[in-house]
Amino acid sequence: MIPIIDPHIHFFDLEKGQYHWLTGTNPPPWPNLSLIKVNHHKAQLNNPTFLVKAIVHIEAGFNNNQPYQELEWLEQTVPPLQYGAIAYLDITLKPCLFSQQLKTLAQSKYLRGIRDITEGNDADRLLHQHVQQNLATLSQYQLHFEAQFEAHQHNIANQVAQYCIQLPNLQIILNHAGLIESDKPYKKGLNTLSKCPNIAIKFSGIEHIISPLGPQTCLTLLLSYFGEDRVMFASNYPVCLMRQNYETVWLGYHGLVENELLWQKLSHHNAKRLYRLK
């Protein structure tokens, strides 16, 4: 079996968590939603080709009012599989409240950072007056920010790059290949962001990306900007079930890379280093 680390996984327990975004009256209009809108746990990652050595669990809306509850549930659910956890936390909170809530979350030894989705018009929240101080607090805790916005939003990309310049010890990891769309001017944003050595990017969420570029061209593009040490393959399971099952996603990734050393970096080593996994 081929060993991998998957740095973008979501597990669901619909009986214990809330998941209002998925189970509420306005669920996402995704294909195969019935495959996604069920419980998902680590056993479902088992497959005959790839050995999942570790994962990074990205917050999934278990309870955004009490995000520590998702961390507690993960500690009961994921071990002995090695993992790191990204919790939800509002990046625009007043700094005193942000610091207080982060202190609670940081009691989990598995915490590696936070995510606050800022796609579309919500990206303007990254311009909020509290963001820089809250990112500085993350950096002090040696935690990182999992950023999710479109690379073609140049004003947002420029501001995020400024945060990284002003906070050189802060790590930011971009989700889902910067949500690039072929008909949008994404290259300028990727160029701006990639110039910051403390920004890495995940080749994930391909099922979301509106692009006829194709996976190979997309990967080559990311590598040309960020280099082979700041790009990671990730599945976005179970959202990937919109298009492909877990094993098929990783088979596709494996088919994109002929060089074994590059494969090991993209599928294992980079995630292990950036998320401080054993």
C-alpha positions as semicolon CSV with decimal commas, in nm:
position;residue;x (nm);y (nm);z (nm)
1;M;0,000;0,000;0,000
2;I;0,112;0,355;-0,070
3;P;0,143;0,568;0,247
4;I;-0,025;0,910;0,242
5;I;-0,115;1,192;0,477
6;D;-0,444;1,359;0,391
7;P;-0,451;1,721;0,516
8;H;-0,813;1,801;0,434
9;I;-1,072;1,563;0,579
10;H;-1,416;1,620;0,732
11;F;-1,586;1,366;0,958
12;F;-1,957;1,393;1,041
13;D;-2,176;1,253;1,316
14;L;-2,519;1,389;1,233
15;E;-2,667;1,266;1,560
16;K;-2,412;1,441;1,782
17;G;-2,326;1,753;1,582
18;Q;-2,538;2,031;1,431
19;Y;-2,406;2,076;1,075
20;H;-2,669;2,338;0,997
21;W;-2,503;2,416;0,664
22;L;-2,566;2,056;0,552
23;T;-2,882;1,947;0,731
24;G;-3,075;2,274;0,742
25;T;-3,337;2,411;0,508
26;N;-3,084;2,539;0,252
27;P;-2,826;2,265;0,195
28;P;-2,561;2,306;-0,076
29;P;-2,682;2,221;-0,429
30;W;-2,418;1,952;-0,479
31;P;-2,439;1,641;-0,694
32;N;-2,464;1,319;-0,491
33;L;-2,559;1,512;-0,178
34;S;-2,716;1,196;-0,034
35;L;-2,370;1,034;-0,026
36;I;-2,232;1,329;0,170
37;K;-2,522;1,390;0,406
38;V;-2,454;1,084;0,623
39;N;-2,211;0,998;0,901
40;H;-1,845;0,981;0,798
41;H;-1,568;0,835;1,013
42;K;-1,211;0,713;0,971
43;A;-1,311;0,358;0,876
44;Q;-1,447;0,489;0,546
45;L;-1,098;0,597;0,441
46;N;-0,985;0,233;0,423
47;N;-0,904;0,124;0,069
48;P;-0,680;-0,134;-0,097
49;T;-0,433;0,110;-0,256
50;F;-0,345;0,386;-0,009
51;L;-0,252;0,359;0,357
52;V;-0,369;0,671;0,541
53;K;-0,093;0,735;0,795
54;A;-0,241;1,059;0,932
55;I;-0,505;1,319;0,856
56;V;-0,582;1,681;0,924
57;H;-0,945;1,726;1,020
58;I;-1,088;2,055;0,898
59;E;-1,379;2,199;1,096
60;A;-1,713;2,085;0,960
61;G;-1,966;2,291;1,153
62;F;-2,018;2,045;1,438
63;N;-2,117;2,339;1,658
64;N;-1,981;2,679;1,556
65;N;-2,113;2,839;1,875
66;Q;-1,906;2,598;2,085
67;P;-1,624;2,490;1,851
68;Y;-1,435;2,307;2,127
69;Q;-1,710;2,044;2,116
70;E;-1,589;1,926;1,775
71;L;-1,236;1,894;1,914
72;E;-1,364;1,686;2,205
73;W;-1,560;1,462;1,969
74;L;-1,254;1,413;1,749
75;E;-1,046;1,303;2,048
76;Q;-1,305;1,034;2,115
77;T;-1,331;0,932;1,750
78;V;-1,006;0,959;1,555
79;P;-0,725;0,799;1,763
80;P;-0,525;0,585;1,727
81;L;-0,507;0,733;1,378
82;Q;-0,265;1,025;1,392
83;Y;-0,425;1,359;1,324
84;G;-0,418;1,734;1,358
85;A;-0,730;1,946;1,395
86;I;-0,838;2,277;1,247
87;A;-1,114;2,436;1,455
88;Y;-1,369;2,698;1,359
89;L;-1,317;3,048;1,497
90;D;-1,447;3,382;1,369
91;I;-1,141;3,574;1,251
92;T;-1,320;3,909;1,295
93;L;-1,394;3,869;1,667
94;K;-1,280;4,139;1,905
95;P;-0,920;4,047;1,990
96;C;-0,991;3,992;2,359
97;L;-1,273;3,750;2,278
98;F;-1,073;3,581;2,003
99;S;-0,783;3,527;2,241
100;Q;-1,013;3,391;2,509
101;Q;-1,178;3,143;2,275
102;L;-0,848;3,040;2,120
103;K;-0,707;2,969;2,465
104;T;-0,992;2,724;2,522
105;L;-0,937;2,554;2,186
106;A;-0,563;2,534;2,241
107;Q;-0,617;2,301;2,535
108;S;-0,644;2,028;2,273
109;K;-0,301;1,887;2,190
110;Y;-0,429;1,813;1,840
111;L;-0,510;2,174;1,749
112;R;-0,305;2,307;1,459
113;G;-0,501;2,614;1,354
114;I;-0,839;2,765;1,277
115;R;-1,056;2,815;0,971
116;D;-1,313;3,081;0,892
117;I;-1,450;3,038;0,539
118;T;-1,444;3,367;0,348
119;E;-1,551;3,282;-0,005
120;G;-1,722;3,524;-0,240
121;N;-1,849;3,841;-0,075
122;D;-1,748;3,704;0,265
123;A;-1,384;3,755;0,164
124;D;-1,422;4,120;0,265
125;R;-1,421;3,998;0,623
126;L;-1,046;3,945;0,582
127;L;-1,017;4,323;0,559
128;H;-1,176;4,367;0,903
129;Q;-0,989;4,582;1,154
130;H;-0,948;4,292;1,399
131;V;-0,796;4,039;1,161
132;Q;-0,430;4,133;1,187
133;Q;-0,427;4,126;1,567
134;N;-0,611;3,795;1,572
135;L;-0,365;3,646;1,324
136;A;-0,084;3,771;1,546
137;T;-0,242;3,585;1,837
138;L;-0,258;3,268;1,626
139;S;0,109;3,308;1,549
140;Q;0,194;3,346;1,917
141;Y;0,024;3,012;1,982
142;Q;0,219;2,861;1,688
143;L;-0,113;2,797;1,517
144;H;-0,201;2,881;1,160
145;F;-0,489;3,020;0,960
146;E;-0,661;2,799;0,704
147;A;-0,765;3,051;0,437
148;Q;-1,045;2,986;0,190
149;F;-1,107;3,256;-0,069
150;E;-1,073;3,300;-0,446
151;A;-0,728;3,390;-0,574
152;H;-0,881;3,626;-0,831
153;Q;-0,990;3,861;-0,551
154;H;-0,676;4,071;-0,580
155;N;-0,751;4,313;-0,298
156;I;-0,794;4,019;-0,061
157;A;-0,482;3,844;-0,187
158;N;-0,283;4,166;-0,142
159;Q;-0,409;4,213;0,213
160;V;-0,341;3,851;0,312
161;A;0,011;3,887;0,172
162;Q;0,059;4,200;0,382
163;Y;-0,047;4,010;0,695
164;C;0,214;3,747;0,614
165;I;0,485;4,006;0,558
166;Q;0,403;4,181;0,885
167;L;0,375;3,849;1,072
168;P;0,663;3,639;0,936
169;N;0,606;3,364;1,195
170;L;0,243;3,319;1,089
171;Q;0,161;3,022;0,867
172;I;-0,130;3,049;0,624
173;I;-0,251;2,754;0,420
174;L;-0,479;2,818;0,124
175;N;-0,761;2,571;0,071
176;H;-0,875;2,423;-0,257
177;A;-0,610;2,555;-0,493
178;G;-0,721;2,911;-0,432
179;L;-1,060;2,827;-0,588
180;I;-0,920;2,925;-0,926
181;E;-1,161;2,976;-1,214
182;S;-1,023;2,980;-1,567
183;D;-1,233;3,279;-1,671
184;K;-1,110;3,493;-1,381
185;P;-0,772;3,671;-1,344
186;Y;-0,637;3,435;-1,077
187;K;-0,268;3,437;-1,176
188;K;-0,198;3,780;-1,025
189;G;-0,340;3,667;-0,692
190;L;-0,145;3,342;-0,695
191;N;0,172;3,532;-0,775
192;T;0,117;3,778;-0,489
193;L;0,042;3,506;-0,237
194;S;0,320;3,273;-0,347
195;K;0,585;3,540;-0,285
196;C;0,522;3,496;0,088
197;P;0,726;3,198;0,211
198;N;0,479;3,148;0,498
199;I;0,190;3,067;0,262
200;A;0,131;2,713;0,137
201;I;-0,154;2,576;-0,073
202;K;-0,356;2,256;-0,097
203;F;-0,436;2,086;-0,425
204;S;-0,783;1,994;-0,305
205;G;-1,148;2,067;-0,366
206;I;-1,109;2,006;-0,737
207;E;-1,478;1,916;-0,746
208;H;-1,551;2,283;-0,666
209;I;-1,320;2,446;-0,918
210;I;-1,478;2,576;-1,238
211;S;-1,186;2,522;-1,469
212;P;-1,128;2,346;-1,802
213;L;-0,756;2,359;-1,727
214;G;-0,757;1,999;-1,611
215;P;-0,586;1,858;-1,300
216;Q;-0,242;1,825;-1,458
217;T;-0,232;2,186;-1,577
218;C;-0,369;2,305;-1,244
219;L;-0,103;2,116;-1,048
220;T;0,174;2,241;-1,276
221;L;0,044;2,594;-1,222
222;L;0,052;2,565;-0,842
223;L;0,399;2,412;-0,846
224;S;0,526;2,690;-1,070
225;Y;0,417;2,950;-0,815
226;F;0,460;2,781;-0,477
227;G;0,728;2,521;-0,549
228;E;0,730;2,156;-0,453
229;D;0,769;2,220;-0,078
230;R;0,452;2,432;-0,034
231;V;0,192;2,229;-0,224
232;M;-0,006;1,938;-0,075
233;F;-0,249;1,687;-0,216
234;A;-0,569;1,658;-0,010
235;S;-0,901;1,484;-0,071
236;N;-1,168;1,710;0,079
237;Y;-1,348;1,390;0,179
238;P;-1,647;1,343;0,192
239;V;-1,725;1,646;-0,026
240;C;-1,518;1,480;-0,300
241;L;-1,802;1,227;-0,330
242;M;-1,971;1,486;-0,548
243;R;-1,751;1,342;-0,824
244;Q;-1,532;1,056;-0,705
245;N;-1,481;0,815;-0,417
246;Y;-1,183;0,843;-0,184
247;E;-0,955;0,592;-0,354
248;T;-1,027;0,732;-0,699
249;V;-0,931;1,083;-0,587
250;W;-0,593;0,962;-0,470
251;L;-0,541;0,741;-0,775
252;G;-0,594;1,054;-0,981
253;Y;-0,334;1,241;-0,778
254;H;-0,088;0,953;-0,809
255;G;-0,130;0,958;-1,184
256;L;-0,031;1,327;-1,200
257;V;0,321;1,274;-1,064
258;E;0,590;1,057;-1,221
259;N;0,877;1,161;-0,994
260;E;0,874;0,956;-0,673
261;L;1,039;1,222;-0,458
262;L;0,786;1,483;-0,572
263;W;0,502;1,238;-0,503
264;Q;0,629;1,181;-0,149
265;K;0,644;1,555;-0,086
266;L;0,297;1,627;-0,220
267;S;0,126;1,324;-0,066
268;H;0,306;1,298;0,269
269;H;0,614;1,499;0,362
270;N;0,483;1,853;0,315
271;A;0,168;1,789;0,516
272;K;0,368;1,617;0,789
273;R;0,599;1,919;0,821
274;L;0,344;2,198;0,785
275;Y;0,091;2,044;1,024
276;R;0,355;1,912;1,267
277;L;0,244;1,551;1,251
278;K;0,451;1,267;1,387
